[in-house]
Amino acid sequence: MKIQSYNYQATKICSRCVMDDTVPGITFDEQGICTFCKIHDELEKKYPLNDETPRRLQEVVDKIKRDGKGKKYDCIVGVSGGRDSTFTLYNAVKLGLRPLAVHFDNGWNSEIAVQNIRNACKILNVDLHTHVADWEEFKDLQRAFLFASVPDIEVPTDWIIFSVLYSEASKYNLKYIVHGHSFRTEGTTPLTWTYMDGRYVKDIHKKFGTMRLTSFPNMTLFKYIYYSLIKQIKQIRILYYIPYNEKEVFRILENELNWKNYGDKHHESKYTAFIQSYILPRKFNIDKRKLHYSAKIRSGQITRAEALEIIKQDPFVGGEELISYCLKKLDISEMEFEKIMNEPVKSFLDYKNYYKLVKRLKNLIDYSNKLGIVPDTAYKKYFALDL
């Protein structure tokens, strides 16, 4: 199979990081600094790393412990075998929490990722719940997103993980999901790169899928409202309170949890590696390395010059073998895949979703947040918005 060529495309690049004008809606100020650097700075103000940070983190931990008193677990931690989720589980245990580790097996895990999960849970003495999807059903959903011609190709996995975490928290009557995101190493994902909600997932599957989905949950907006308002389940991002140096994190995980590196960020799944390094850059002109390296630039873990040199290089290193493996597993022929790659690009706005609804309700929800009626940023978490 012929591998499509990769060309780095951008006419204007942020003067501080490597985010550029290939991102729809991005803006630059008079100094040439982009929207996403401003978002990072706002998060730094909200979650500063200073002498007060340990106290603030301890307050969060103490509340989780109080609300989980008398229960077998006091929180849920999602695990993928990747760096961030493993480091989150490690810190949760070190802080004295009693997490239940939850993993969603979508059929694409690398052997390294599976072993990383096993090692971490065994060494940390943490119970593990694995929700296994019926492969034929999940394959049908993944194929649907490919044929829908949207950049949100990883949403079937991301959204179902989200749904499973809330389902398990509700099952055990737990109020906290400890999340592994770190804006200092991952950045903030543009809405046009990854959008997800339950109605969006359902509509794309209805249009392009062929099977009934029964082996995993798809959380609707109303289900999320129930989880948030009635069950009062919240997401906590403890890595916002913890200094995060990538090299030091690697050292800790490798030495203390026998963790193995699987390659680039989020490539614990072969499918994720294929999507992020091949399809997104070539069809949609989306290179998610820009997010991660920009975050590391802002955090002082890499220079802008170093990052610029890296993103000029083709992110795809899997060769024909990886492409053939993924297509065969998805029952997609080379001809079908070529058609997918050449289809006109669409977005979530071309399908049914809750986006317009949330925009209309935004002012009301923000006001409710101030009154404490709706958990802080609840609607933004449902719609996969980071701020």
Secondary structure, DSSP 8 states (H G I E B T S, - for coil): ----------S-B-SSSS-BTTSTT--B-TT--BHHHHHHHHHHHHS--STTHHHHHHHHHHHHHHHTTTSS-SEEEE--SSHHHHHHHHHHHHTT--EEEEEEE-S-B-HHHHHHHHHHHHHHT--EEEEE--HHHHHHHHHHHHHTT-S-TTHHHHHHHHHHHHHHHHHTT--EEE----HHHH----TTT----HHHHHHHHHHH--S---SS----HHHHHIIIIIS--EEE-GGGGS---HHHHHHHHHHHH-----SSTTTTBHHHHHIIIIIIIIII---THHHHHHHHHHTTSS-HHHHHHHHTS-S--SHHHHHHHHHHHHT--HHHHHHHHHS----GGGS--SHHHHHHHHHHHHHHHHHTSS-TTHHHHHTT---
